[in-house]
């Protein structure tokens, strides 16, 4: 696969592809072109690397960051200390800091709804327990009455949510 095709296949820039190859994670080959030879990569190596790069992602982002049709992009600045940490981590993974930042954001966004739902569920359980204690210790309800009131209240809260 040609260099540009390989970069597009992996979803990385040409420069990142060159860094990955320079780190030894991909082997380069050459094929004769009409005027000069050009760099090619083996498809099986690219597929293995792609699986490794995206192993913990459910959705693989196929578009390159410098794609002319890219209208849904985000640019932000980082404090220099965070930026240097990001660069160091990206270097250990054989990728660019931009690709790594994109992966981190996507992982966070994919994980957040599940974590938020769990936190809301735990919060509701805690509020129910506090309500039960308040009913039994301070308002004189029997444990059976308190359980019934808490269950009904939690049911109403679940329907309105």
C-alpha positions in Angstrom: 0.0 0.0 0.0 1.4 3.4 -0.9 2.4 5.9 1.8 -0.7 8.2 1.5 -3.0 5.2 1.3 -1.4 3.7 4.4 -1.7 6.9 6.4 -5.4 7.2 5.4 -6.0 3.6 6.2 -4.5 4.1 9.8 -6.2 7.5 10.2 -3.0 9.3 10.8 -0.9 12.0 9.1 1.9 11.2 6.8 4.4 12.5 9.4 2.9 10.2 12.0 3.2 7.3 9.6 6.8 8.1 9.0 7.5 8.3 12.8 5.8 4.9 13.3 8.0 3.4 10.5 11.1 5.0 11.9 10.3 3.5 15.3 10.4 0.0 13.7 6.7 -0.8 14.1 6.3 -0.9 10.2 8.7 -2.0 7.6 9.1 0.0 4.4 9.4 -1.3 0.9 9.7 0.3 -2.5 8.1 -0.1 -5.8 9.1 1.3 -9.1 7.2 4.3 -10.2 7.0 6.0 -13.6 9.8 8.4 -12.7 11.2 7.2 -9.4 10.5 4.5 -6.8 8.0 5.1 -4.1 7.5 3.8 -0.5 5.0 1.1 0.1 3.9 -0.8 3.3 2.6 -4.3 3.7 -1.2 -4.5 4.2 -0.9 -7.3 6.8 1.4 -5.1 8.9 -0.9 -2.1 8.6 -3.9 -4.2 9.6 -2.1 -5.5 12.7 -0.9 -2.0 13.6 -4.4 -0.6 13.1 -5.9 -3.2 15.4 -3.3 -2.4 18.0 -3.8 1.3 17.7 -7.6 1.1 18.0 -8.0 -2.1 20.1 -10.0 -0.4 22.9 -12.2 1.8 20.7 -15.6 0.8 19.6 -15.7 3.3 16.7 -12.7 4.0 14.5 -12.4 7.5 13.2 -11.4 7.1 9.5 -11.1 10.8 8.5 -7.6 12.4 8.5 -7.2 15.6 10.5 -6.2 17.5 7.3 -9.1 16.3 5.2 -10.5 19.1 3.1 -14.1 18.2 4.1 -13.4 18.3 7.8 -16.0 20.7 9.3 -16.5 19.1 12.7 -13.1 19.8 14.2 -12.0 21.1 17.6 -8.9 23.2 18.3 -7.7 24.0 21.8 -4.5 25.1 23.6 -2.9 23.2 26.5 -0.7 24.5 29.3 2.9 23.8 28.3 3.4 21.3 31.0 0.4 19.3 29.9 1.5 19.6 26.3 5.0 18.2 27.0 3.4 15.3 28.9 1.2 14.6 26.0 4.2 14.7 23.6 6.2 12.3 25.8 3.3 9.9 26.0 2.6 10.1 22.3 6.3 9.4 21.5 6.1 6.2 23.6 3.1 5.1 21.7 4.6 6.0 18.3 2.0 8.5 17.3 1.6 12.3 17.3 0.3 14.4 20.2 -2.7 15.4 18.1 -3.7 11.8 17.4 -3.2 10.9 21.1 -5.3 13.9 22.3 -8.1 12.9 19.9 -8.0 9.3 21.2 -8.2 10.6 24.8 -11.1 12.8 24.1 -13.0 10.1 22.2 -12.3 7.5 25.0 -13.7 10.0 27.6 -16.8 10.8 25.5 -17.5 7.1 24.9 -17.1 6.3 28.6 -18.8 9.3 30.1 -22.5 8.4 29.5 -22.1 5.0 31.2 -20.3 6.5 34.1 -22.8 9.3 34.5 -25.7 6.8 34.5 -24.0 4.7 37.1 -23.3 7.8 39.3 -27.0 8.9 39.1 -28.1 5.4 40.0 -25.7 5.3 43.1 -26.8 8.8 44.1 -30.5 7.8 44.0 -29.7 4.7 46.2 -27.8 6.9 48.7 -30.6 9.4 48.8 -33.1 6.6 49.4 -31.0 5.3 52.3 -30.8 8.7 53.8 -34.5 9.3 53.4 -35.2 5.9 55.1 -32.9 6.8 58.1 -34.6 10.2 58.4 -38.1 8.6 58.4 -37.3 6.0 61.0 -35.0 7.9 63.4 -36.4 11.4 63.2 -40.0 11.2 62.1 -41.0 8.0 63.9 -42.0 5.8 61.0 -41.8 2.0 61.4 -39.2 0.3 59.2 -42.0 -1.2 57.1 -43.6 2.2 56.6 -40.3 3.8 55.8 -39.4 1.1 53.2 -42.8 1.6 51.5 -42.5 5.4 51.4 -38.9 5.2 50.1 -39.9 2.7 47.4 -42.9 4.8 46.3 -40.8 8.0 46.2 -38.0 6.3 44.3 -40.6 4.9 41.8 -42.1 8.3 41.3 -38.6 9.8 40.8 -37.8 7.1 38.2 -40.9 7.8 36.2 -40.3 11.6 36.1 -36.6 11.3 35.2 
